[in-house]
Amino acid sequence: MSVVVDRARLRLEISRRGWNSVDLAKAARLSGATVSAALAGRPISATSLRLIAQALASAPPDELIANLLGGDDWRERDL
């Protein structure tokens, strides 16, 4: 089964941790191509989504970075 990730939200969650796509790929044990696909709005496997979610959950957002990025109006942002 494949899924499409909300790419704006994923970009925000990556940014809130002070990461980039390479950092996420390493933390999730995924290829850079898989993370790039998710960020481009292309389908990825449900297993890849689970690994991304686990990686993000294992590294809580940096509160200072999160505050600098603003509130939860992430859908209106162009990250």
C-alpha positions as CSV (number, residue, x, y, z in Angstrom):
1,M,0.0,0.0,0.0
2,S,1.3,3.4,-0.8
3,V,0.5,6.8,0.7
4,V,1.0,10.4,-0.1
5,V,2.4,12.5,2.7
6,D,1.3,16.1,3.4
7,R,4.6,17.6,2.1
8,A,4.1,21.1,3.7
9,R,3.7,19.4,7.1
10,L,6.6,17.1,6.5
11,R,8.9,20.1,5.6
12,L,7.7,21.9,8.7
13,E,8.4,18.9,11.0
14,I,11.9,18.5,9.4
15,S,12.6,22.2,9.9
16,R,11.3,22.2,13.5
17,R,14.1,19.7,14.4
18,G,16.8,21.7,12.6
19,W,17.1,18.9,10.1
20,N,17.3,18.7,6.4
21,S,16.1,15.8,4.2
22,V,19.4,14.0,4.5
23,D,19.1,14.1,8.3
24,L,15.6,12.6,8.1
25,A,16.7,9.9,5.7
26,K,19.5,8.9,8.0
27,A,17.3,8.9,11.1
28,A,14.6,6.9,9.4
29,R,17.0,4.5,7.8
30,L,15.6,5.3,4.4
31,S,17.2,6.3,1.1
32,G,17.4,10.0,0.2
33,A,15.2,9.2,-2.8
34,T,12.4,8.0,-0.6
35,V,12.5,11.1,1.5
36,S,12.7,13.2,-1.7
37,A,9.6,11.4,-3.0
38,A,7.7,12.2,0.1
39,L,8.7,15.8,0.0
40,A,7.7,16.0,-3.6
41,G,4.2,14.6,-2.9
42,R,4.8,11.3,-4.6
43,P,3.6,8.1,-3.1
44,I,5.8,6.2,-0.7
45,S,5.1,2.9,1.1
46,A,3.2,2.8,4.3
47,T,6.3,1.2,5.8
48,S,8.4,4.2,4.8
49,L,5.8,6.5,6.3
50,R,6.0,4.6,9.6
51,L,9.8,4.9,9.6
52,I,9.6,8.6,9.0
53,A,7.0,9.0,11.8
54,Q,9.2,7.0,14.2
55,A,12.3,9.1,13.3
56,L,10.4,12.4,13.9
57,A,9.0,11.1,17.1
58,S,12.4,10.1,18.4
59,A,13.7,13.6,18.0
60,P,11.4,16.1,19.6
61,P,11.2,19.5,17.9
62,D,13.7,22.2,19.1
63,E,11.4,24.6,20.8
64,L,13.4,27.7,19.9
65,I,13.4,26.7,16.2
66,A,9.7,25.8,16.4
67,N,9.0,29.3,18.0
68,L,11.0,31.0,15.3
69,L,9.0,29.2,12.6
70,G,5.8,30.4,14.1
71,G,2.6,28.8,15.2
72,D,0.6,25.9,13.8
73,D,-0.3,27.9,10.7
74,W,1.9,25.5,8.7
75,R,-0.6,25.0,5.9
76,E,-0.2,28.7,5.0
77,R,3.6,28.6,5.0
78,D,5.8,28.0,2.0
79,L,8.8,26.2,3.5
